[in-house]
Amino acid sequence: MSTLNEAAIRDALRDCYDPEVPCNIVDLGLVYQVAVTDDPNAPGAGIPGVPPRQRVDIQLTLTSKGCPAHTQIVAQIENRLFAFPTISKTEVELVWQPAWTPQRISPEGRTRLGLD
């Protein structure tokens, strides 16, 4: 079993969408930071034969501070990452700096949204 990394988490988060925009949260540029760290406090940690588990911390922003979908987006993230048996805990922190702008949208997202 391979250890999770930021790229694998970002790839999984491409299944999560802002319900108001037809683009996933990664290509929309809402995911600012992903950290995957070993979780020494996970159930079974340190017991021989029990695979190590990781904690995932995500810094996420929204397209606007008044976005009513933040609870739904966080729930999507938690539910999507629950599918990974090696993740012991997922924490999502909502951040506002730097402020989101359309320039954060990836080339793939821009194509999907018809911006290019």
C-alpha positions as CSV (number, residue, x, y, z in Angstrom):
1,M,0.0,0.0,0.0
2,S,1.5,3.4,-1.0
3,T,1.5,6.4,1.3
4,L,-0.8,9.2,0.3
5,N,0.7,12.5,-0.9
6,E,-0.6,15.9,-1.9
7,A,-1.0,15.0,-5.5
8,A,-3.2,12.0,-4.7
9,I,-5.4,14.1,-2.4
10,R,-5.8,16.9,-5.0
11,D,-6.7,14.3,-7.6
12,A,-9.4,12.9,-5.4
13,L,-10.7,16.4,-4.7
14,R,-11.4,16.9,-8.4
15,D,-14.6,14.9,-7.6
16,C,-15.8,17.8,-5.4
17,Y,-17.7,20.7,-6.9
18,D,-18.9,24.2,-5.9
19,P,-22.6,23.7,-6.4
20,E,-22.9,27.1,-8.0
21,V,-20.1,26.6,-10.5
22,P,-19.7,23.7,-13.0
23,C,-16.0,23.2,-12.1
24,N,-14.3,21.1,-9.5
25,I,-12.8,22.9,-6.5
26,V,-9.2,22.1,-7.5
27,D,-9.4,23.5,-11.0
28,L,-11.4,26.4,-9.7
29,G,-8.5,27.3,-7.5
30,L,-10.2,27.0,-4.2
31,V,-7.8,24.5,-2.6
32,Y,-4.9,26.6,-1.4
33,Q,-2.9,24.0,0.6
34,V,-2.9,20.3,1.3
35,A,-0.8,18.7,4.0
36,V,-0.6,14.9,4.5
37,T,1.2,13.9,7.8
38,D,1.5,10.7,9.7
39,D,-1.0,10.4,12.5
40,P,0.7,8.9,15.6
41,N,-2.7,9.2,17.4
42,A,-4.7,7.1,15.0
43,P,-6.3,4.0,16.3
44,G,-3.8,1.1,16.2
45,A,-0.8,3.4,15.7
46,G,2.4,1.7,16.8
47,I,0.9,-1.8,16.8
48,P,2.9,-4.2,14.6
49,G,0.9,-5.2,11.5
50,V,-1.4,-2.2,11.7
51,P,-0.7,0.0,8.6
52,P,0.2,3.6,9.4
53,R,-2.6,6.2,8.9
54,Q,-2.3,9.8,7.8
55,R,-4.0,13.0,8.7
56,V,-5.0,15.4,5.9
57,D,-5.2,19.2,6.5
58,I,-6.7,21.4,3.8
59,Q,-6.8,25.1,3.4
60,L,-9.8,26.1,1.3
61,T,-11.2,29.4,0.2
62,L,-14.5,30.2,-1.5
63,T,-15.3,32.5,-4.4
64,S,-16.9,34.9,-2.0
65,K,-17.2,35.3,1.8
66,G,-20.9,35.1,1.6
67,C,-20.9,31.8,-0.3
68,P,-23.7,29.8,1.2
69,A,-22.3,26.5,-0.1
70,H,-19.3,26.2,2.2
71,T,-20.9,23.6,4.4
72,Q,-21.8,21.5,1.4
73,I,-18.3,21.8,-0.1
74,V,-16.6,20.8,3.2
75,A,-19.0,17.8,3.5
76,Q,-18.1,16.7,0.0
77,I,-14.4,16.9,0.8
78,E,-14.8,14.9,4.0
79,N,-17.0,12.3,2.3
80,R,-14.6,11.9,-0.7
81,L,-11.5,11.4,1.5
82,F,-13.4,9.0,3.8
83,A,-12.9,6.5,0.9
84,F,-9.2,6.3,1.7
85,P,-8.7,3.7,4.5
86,T,-5.3,5.2,5.4
87,I,-6.8,8.6,6.2
88,S,-7.5,8.8,9.9
89,K,-8.7,12.4,10.0
90,T,-9.5,15.3,7.6
91,E,-9.5,18.9,8.7
92,V,-10.7,21.7,6.4
93,E,-9.7,25.2,7.3
94,L,-11.5,28.1,5.6
95,V,-9.1,30.9,4.7
96,W,-9.6,34.2,3.0
97,Q,-6.1,35.3,2.3
98,P,-5.1,35.6,-0.4
99,A,-8.5,36.5,-1.7
100,W,-9.7,34.2,-4.5
101,T,-9.8,35.7,-8.0
102,P,-10.7,34.1,-11.4
103,Q,-6.9,34.1,-12.2
104,R,-6.6,31.1,-9.8
105,I,-8.7,28.9,-12.2
106,S,-6.5,26.3,-13.9
107,P,-6.2,26.1,-17.7
108,E,-8.5,23.0,-17.5
109,G,-11.0,24.8,-15.5
110,R,-10.9,27.8,-17.8
111,T,-11.6,25.6,-20.7
112,R,-14.5,23.8,-18.9
113,L,-16.1,27.1,-18.0
114,G,-15.6,28.5,-21.5
115,L,-13.4,31.3,-20.4
116,D,-10.7,30.7,-23.0
